Amino acid sequence: MPSNYLRSFAKAIFAIINIMVSAVFFLGCYAKWFSPARWWFISLFTLASFYLFVVLIIFFIGWLLAKSRWAFLFILVVIATFKPLSNIIPFRLPSSFNIKKQPKAIRVMSWNVESFEILKYTNHAPEEKSKMIQLINQYDPDIACFQEMTAADSATKAFYHLKEFTDSLHFPYHYYAYDIGDDYYPATHTHYGKIIFSKFPIINRQSIKHYPNDYNSTFEYADVVTGDDTLRVFNIHLQTMKLSDDLVHDIDSPAVHMRHDVKESKGIVSKIKSSFPKRQLQAEAVKAEVNQSPYPVIICGDFNDVPNSYAYSTIGEGLQNAFVEKGAGIGRTFSEILPSLRIDNIFVDNRFEVLQYTRIKKRLSDHYPIITDIKVP
């Protein structure tokens, strides 16, 4: 009798936990319904969505082994979240990426290049920069959008010159958007910003600024002519969480001392909390500009947010995500902190056909480059 009571009690506890995890996972999948400015903690659930789903799978297997009807809860959750779940993990097997492009295909690359390692220039940056340029040339994109670009656009004593990049990457057209207030080395006019490279003519270019007019509140677009078609290419970099190297180290390698852990945890949560409302405003500004585009759009960038987040869903509404269409697995694009951080994206107009997608897993920046081939019908 006591064993039956304990078994029933344990089953009830597990059922309650299963329901709670299911509810949190559901909210994380549909975080777009909640304004991050008011419901910032729900945005945290998006960061944990992959791990919550793993917990739900464990519960499902446990209920099956126990031959319990609670196993149906997992099925209901999957049905209710199928679309956002496919944003996290596309239901397909991996496929190889063909470096040779199909006829009339347009290859698009997005990469947070981390300033091409200019901060390590006196050590091994020349070697690292050379490897990055070789990788870009190997995949030969027609359009490349880089975030955290650093270069001087005039002949100065700067380490990096823009002409050096245009020559070595063989891009005849570009649009470099920056604010001189963000210059790396003001004396040499070494700028810090975002750049769109193109092998197709650029007929119009624009930098859009919103309050507080800082780096993350500014984005760019360029109108690119490809044969008979004109495309509007956006390059964005949304608000970072501003985690210091020490905080990143503490996340990757948790400290032993409890007091230190608590202090650092508060710092991490505070920085994450403050970044959600900023990305909300930035995402809404980007979407407003996208909606005014007279041409089909391509949106590349470092979103600093995961699938199904408010920023991701707002910008991606009505568009195709190249990874969701042709990618597989988790698709991590940020090489630090959590192994599930896919925060870099390429969204394309629904009129395009997404042919293939890949993430190049080479640690040359703190982000991995992503590439997709698209075709205009």
C-alpha positions as CSV (number, residue, x, y, z in Angstrom):
1,M,0.0,0.0,0.0
2,P,2.7,2.6,0.9
3,S,4.6,1.7,-2.3
4,N,1.4,2.3,-4.4
5,Y,0.9,5.7,-2.7
6,L,4.6,6.7,-3.3
7,R,4.2,5.6,-6.9
8,S,1.1,7.7,-7.4
9,F,2.6,10.7,-5.6
10,A,5.8,10.5,-7.8
11,K,3.7,10.2,-10.9
12,A,1.7,13.3,-9.9
13,I,4.9,15.3,-9.3
14,F,6.4,14.3,-12.6
15,A,3.1,15.1,-14.4
16,I,3.1,18.6,-12.8
17,I,6.7,19.2,-13.8
18,N,5.9,18.0,-17.3
19,I,3.0,20.4,-17.6
20,M,5.1,23.3,-16.4
21,V,7.9,22.6,-18.8
22,S,5.4,22.2,-21.7
23,A,3.8,25.6,-20.8
24,V,7.2,27.3,-20.6
25,F,8.2,25.7,-24.0
26,F,5.0,26.9,-25.5
27,L,5.5,30.4,-24.4
28,G,9.1,30.4,-25.7
29,C,7.8,29.2,-29.1
30,Y,5.3,32.0,-29.3
31,A,7.3,34.8,-27.6
32,K,6.3,37.0,-30.6
33,W,2.9,37.5,-28.9
34,F,4.5,39.3,-26.0
35,S,6.3,42.7,-26.0
36,P,9.8,42.2,-24.6
37,A,9.5,45.7,-23.0
38,R,6.8,44.3,-20.6
39,W,7.3,40.5,-20.7
40,W,11.1,40.3,-20.9
41,F,11.2,37.1,-18.9
42,I,9.2,35.3,-21.6
43,S,12.0,36.2,-24.0
44,L,14.3,34.3,-21.8
45,F,12.3,31.1,-22.6
46,T,13.3,31.4,-26.3
47,L,16.9,31.0,-25.2
48,A,16.1,27.8,-23.4
49,S,13.6,26.4,-26.1
50,F,16.0,23.8,-27.4
51,Y,16.8,22.4,-24.0
52,L,13.2,22.5,-22.9
53,F,12.3,20.4,-25.9
54,V,15.0,17.9,-24.9
55,V,13.5,17.7,-21.5
56,L,10.1,17.1,-23.1
57,I,11.5,14.2,-25.1
58,I,12.9,12.6,-21.9
59,F,9.5,12.9,-20.3
60,F,7.9,11.4,-23.4
61,I,10.2,8.4,-23.3
62,G,9.7,8.0,-19.6
63,W,5.9,8.0,-20.0
64,L,6.1,5.5,-22.8
65,L,8.2,3.1,-20.7
66,A,5.6,3.6,-17.9
67,K,2.8,3.0,-20.4
68,S,1.1,6.2,-19.2
69,R,-1.4,8.3,-21.1
70,W,0.7,11.3,-20.2
71,A,2.8,10.5,-23.2
72,F,0.1,12.1,-25.3
73,L,1.0,15.5,-23.8
74,F,4.2,15.5,-25.8
75,I,2.3,14.8,-29.0
76,L,-0.1,17.6,-28.3
77,V,2.8,20.0,-27.6
78,V,4.5,19.1,-30.9
79,I,1.3,19.6,-32.8
80,A,0.7,23.0,-31.1
81,T,4.2,24.2,-31.7
82,F,5.1,22.5,-35.0
83,K,5.8,25.7,-37.0
84,P,8.0,27.4,-34.4
85,L,9.6,24.1,-33.6
86,S,10.6,23.8,-37.2
87,N,12.4,27.1,-36.8
88,I,14.5,25.7,-34.1
89,I,15.2,22.3,-35.6
90,P,14.1,21.7,-39.3
91,F,12.8,18.2,-39.7
92,R,15.2,17.0,-42.4
93,L,18.5,15.2,-42.7
94,P,21.7,17.1,-43.5
95,S,22.7,17.5,-47.1
96,S,26.0,18.5,-48.7
97,F,26.6,22.0,-50.0
98,N,27.6,22.3,-53.6
99,I,30.2,25.0,-53.9
100,K,29.5,25.2,-57.7
101,K,26.5,27.4,-58.2
102,Q,23.6,26.4,-60.3
103,P,23.0,28.6,-63.4
104,K,21.4,31.9,-62.5
105,A,21.7,31.2,-58.8
106,I,22.6,34.1,-56.5
107,R,24.9,33.2,-53.6
108,V,24.4,35.3,-50.5
109,M,26.8,35.3,-47.5
110,S,26.2,36.9,-44.0
111,W,29.0,37.0,-41.5
112,N,29.9,38.9,-38.3
113,V,33.6,39.2,-39.1
114,E,34.6,40.5,-35.7
115,S,36.6,43.3,-37.4
116,F,38.7,40.7,-39.2
117,E,40.6,40.3,-36.0
118,I,42.2,43.8,-36.2
119,L,42.6,43.8,-32.4
120,K,45.1,40.9,-32.8
121,Y,47.0,42.6,-35.7
122,T,50.4,42.7,-34.0
123,N,50.1,39.0,-33.3
124,H,48.4,36.7,-35.8
125,A,45.7,38.9,-37.3
126,P,47.4,39.1,-40.8
127,E,47.2,35.3,-40.9
128,E,43.7,35.2,-39.6
129,K,42.5,37.9,-42.0
130,S,44.1,36.0,-44.9
131,K,42.3,32.8,-43.9
132,M,39.0,34.7,-43.8
133,I,39.5,36.3,-47.2
134,Q,40.5,32.9,-48.6
135,L,37.3,31.3,-47.2
136,I,35.1,34.1,-48.7
137,N,36.8,33.7,-52.1
138,Q,36.5,29.9,-51.9
139,Y,32.7,30.1,-51.7
140,D,32.5,33.1,-54.1
141,P,29.4,34.9,-52.9
142,D,27.6,37.3,-55.3
143,I,26.4,39.4,-52.3
144,A,28.1,39.5,-49.0
145,C,26.9,41.3,-45.9
146,F,29.5,41.7,-43.1
147,Q,28.8,43.1,-39.6
148,E,31.5,44.6,-37.4
149,M,33.5,45.6,-40.4
150,T,36.6,47.6,-39.7
151,A,38.5,49.4,-42.4
152,A,39.7,52.9,-43.5
153,D,38.0,54.1,-46.6
154,S,40.9,56.3,-47.6
155,A,44.6,56.0,-48.0
156,T,45.9,56.5,-44.5
157,K,48.3,54.8,-42.1
158,A,45.6,52.5,-41.0
159,F,46.2,48.7,-40.7
160,Y,43.2,47.8,-42.9
161,H,42.1,49.7,-46.0
162,L,38.8,49.2,-47.7
163,K,40.4,49.0,-51.1
164,E,42.5,46.1,-49.9
165,F,39.3,44.2,-49.2
166,T,37.5,45.1,-52.5
167,D,40.6,44.1,-54.5
168,S,41.3,40.8,-52.7
169,L,37.6,39.8,-52.6
170,H,36.9,40.9,-56.2
171,F,33.8,42.9,-55.4
172,P,33.3,45.8,-57.8
173,Y,30.5,47.3,-55.8
174,H,30.0,48.0,-52.1
175,Y,28.2,50.2,-49.6
176,Y,30.0,50.8,-46.3
177,A,27.8,52.3,-43.6
178,Y,29.4,53.7,-40.4
179,D,29.3,56.5,-37.9
180,I,32.6,58.3,-37.3
181,G,31.7,58.3,-33.6
182,D,32.3,54.6,-33.7
183,D,35.7,54.8,-35.3
184,Y,38.3,52.3,-34.1
185,Y,41.3,54.6,-34.6
186,P,40.0,58.2,-35.3
187,A,43.5,59.4,-36.2
188,T,43.6,57.0,-39.2
189,H,39.8,57.2,-40.0
190,T,39.5,53.5,-39.4
191,H,35.7,53.0,-39.3
192,Y,33.6,50.4,-37.6
193,G,30.3,49.5,-39.3
194,K,28.4,47.3,-41.7
195,I,29.2,46.7,-45.3
196,I,27.4,45.2,-48.3
197,F,29.6,43.8,-51.1
198,S,28.1,43.0,-54.4
199,K,29.2,41.7,-57.8
200,F,26.0,43.2,-59.2
201,P,25.6,47.0,-59.7
202,I,24.2,49.0,-56.8
203,I,21.8,51.7,-58.0
204,N,20.7,53.0,-54.6
205,R,22.0,52.8,-51.0
206,Q,20.7,54.1,-47.7
207,S,21.7,54.1,-44.1
208,I,18.7,54.2,-41.7
209,K,19.2,55.7,-38.2
210,H,16.9,55.6,-35.2
211,Y,17.3,56.9,-31.7
212,P,19.8,56.6,-30.0
213,N,21.6,56.5,-33.3
214,D,24.2,54.1,-32.1
215,Y,25.7,51.2,-34.0
216,N,22.9,48.7,-33.3
217,S,20.2,51.2,-34.0
218,T,21.5,51.8,-37.5
219,F,21.2,49.5,-40.5
220,E,21.8,49.8,-44.2
221,Y,20.3,48.6,-47.4
222,A,21.4,48.6,-51.1
223,D,19.3,48.1,-54.2
224,V,21.1,45.6,-56.4
225,V,20.4,45.0,-60.1
226,T,20.7,41.3,-61.2
227,G,19.8,41.1,-64.8
228,D,16.2,42.2,-65.3
229,D,15.5,42.2,-61.5
230,T,16.2,44.6,-58.7
231,L,16.6,43.3,-55.1
232,R,16.8,45.3,-51.9
233,V,19.5,43.9,-49.6
234,F,19.4,44.7,-45.9
235,N,22.3,44.4,-43.6
236,I,21.5,44.6,-39.9
237,H,23.1,44.0,-36.5
238,L,20.7,44.1,-33.6
239,Q,21.5,44.9,-30.0
240,T,24.1,42.7,-28.4
241,M,23.7,41.4,-24.9
242,K,27.1,43.0,-24.1
243,L,28.4,40.1,-22.1
244,S,32.0,40.8,-21.2
245,D,34.7,38.2,-21.8
246,D,34.7,37.5,-18.0
247,L,30.9,36.8,-18.1
248,V,31.3,34.6,-21.2
249,H,34.0,32.7,-19.4
250,D,31.8,32.2,-16.3
251,I,29.0,30.8,-18.5
252,D,31.3,28.4,-20.3
253,S,33.3,27.5,-17.2
254,P,31.1,28.1,-14.1
255,A,33.0,29.3,-11.0
256,V,33.2,27.3,-7.8
257,H,32.4,30.0,-5.3
258,M,28.7,30.5,-4.7
259,R,28.9,34.2,-3.9
260,H,30.8,34.9,-7.1
261,D,28.2,32.8,-9.1
262,V,25.3,34.7,-7.7
263,K,26.9,38.1,-8.4
264,E,27.8,37.1,-12.0
265,S,24.4,35.6,-12.6
266,K,22.7,38.9,-11.6
267,G,25.0,40.7,-14.1
268,I,24.2,38.3,-16.9
269,V,20.4,38.5,-16.3
270,S,20.6,42.3,-16.1
271,K,22.4,42.6,-19.4
272,I,20.1,40.1,-21.1
273,K,17.0,41.8,-19.7
274,S,18.1,45.3,-21.0
275,S,18.8,44.0,-24.5
276,F,15.4,42.6,-25.3
277,P,13.5,45.9,-25.4
278,K,16.2,47.5,-27.5
279,R,16.1,44.7,-30.1
280,Q,12.3,45.1,-30.1
281,L,12.6,48.7,-31.2
282,Q,15.3,47.9,-33.7
283,A,13.4,45.0,-35.2
284,E,10.3,47.1,-35.6
285,A,12.3,49.8,-37.4
286,V,13.8,47.3,-39.7
287,K,10.4,45.7,-40.5
288,A,8.8,49.1,-41.2
289,E,11.5,49.8,-43.8
290,V,11.2,46.3,-45.3
291,N,7.5,46.8,-45.7
292,Q,8.1,49.9,-47.8
293,S,10.5,48.2,-50.2
294,P,9.3,48.3,-53.8
295,Y,11.6,45.3,-54.5
296,P,11.9,41.8,-53.2
297,V,14.1,41.8,-50.2
298,I,17.0,39.9,-48.7
299,I,17.8,40.5,-45.0
300,C,21.2,39.4,-43.6
301,G,22.6,40.0,-40.2
302,D,23.5,39.2,-36.7
303,F,20.2,39.3,-34.8
304,N,21.7,38.6,-31.4
305,D,18.5,36.6,-30.8
306,V,17.3,33.1,-31.3
307,P,14.5,31.6,-33.5
308,N,10.9,32.5,-32.4
309,S,12.1,35.5,-30.4
310,Y,10.2,38.8,-30.9
311,A,13.0,40.3,-33.1
312,Y,13.3,37.1,-35.2
313,S,9.6,36.7,-35.7
314,T,9.0,40.4,-36.4
315,I,11.6,40.8,-39.1
316,G,11.0,37.3,-40.6
317,E,7.2,37.6,-40.8
318,G,6.1,36.8,-44.4
319,L,9.6,35.8,-45.4
320,Q,11.6,32.6,-45.8
321,N,14.5,31.8,-43.5
322,A,17.2,30.1,-45.5
323,F,18.2,27.8,-42.7
324,V,14.6,26.7,-42.1
325,E,14.1,26.0,-45.8
326,K,17.3,24.1,-46.4
327,G,19.3,23.7,-43.2
328,A,19.4,20.9,-40.7
329,G,20.3,20.3,-37.1
330,I,20.7,23.1,-34.6
331,G,22.6,25.4,-36.9
332,R,24.6,27.2,-34.2
333,T,26.2,30.4,-35.6
334,F,27.8,31.9,-32.4
335,S,30.8,29.9,-31.3
336,E,30.6,30.9,-27.6
337,I,28.3,30.4,-24.6
338,L,25.5,28.0,-25.4
339,P,25.8,25.5,-28.2
340,S,22.3,26.3,-29.5
341,L,22.7,30.0,-30.3
342,R,21.7,30.4,-33.9
343,I,21.6,34.2,-33.9
344,D,22.7,34.9,-37.5
345,N,20.1,34.8,-40.3
346,I,19.4,35.2,-43.9
347,F,15.7,35.9,-44.7
348,V,14.6,36.1,-48.3
349,D,11.4,37.1,-50.1
350,N,8.8,34.4,-50.7
351,R,9.2,34.9,-54.5
352,F,12.7,33.5,-54.3
353,E,13.5,29.8,-54.4
354,V,16.0,28.7,-51.7
355,L,18.3,26.2,-53.4
356,Q,20.7,25.3,-50.6
357,Y,22.2,26.6,-47.3
358,T,25.3,26.0,-45.3
359,R,27.0,27.2,-42.1
360,I,30.8,27.1,-42.4
361,K,32.1,25.8,-39.1
362,K,35.5,27.4,-39.1
363,R,36.5,29.4,-36.0
364,L,37.9,32.5,-37.7
365,S,35.5,34.9,-36.0
366,D,33.3,34.5,-32.9
367,H,30.5,33.8,-35.5
368,Y,30.3,31.2,-38.2
369,P,29.6,32.5,-41.7
370,I,26.3,31.4,-43.3
371,I,25.6,31.1,-47.0
372,T,22.6,30.4,-49.1
373,D,21.9,30.1,-52.9
374,I,18.7,31.5,-54.1
375,K,17.0,31.8,-57.5
376,V,14.6,34.4,-58.8
377,P,11.8,32.6,-60.6
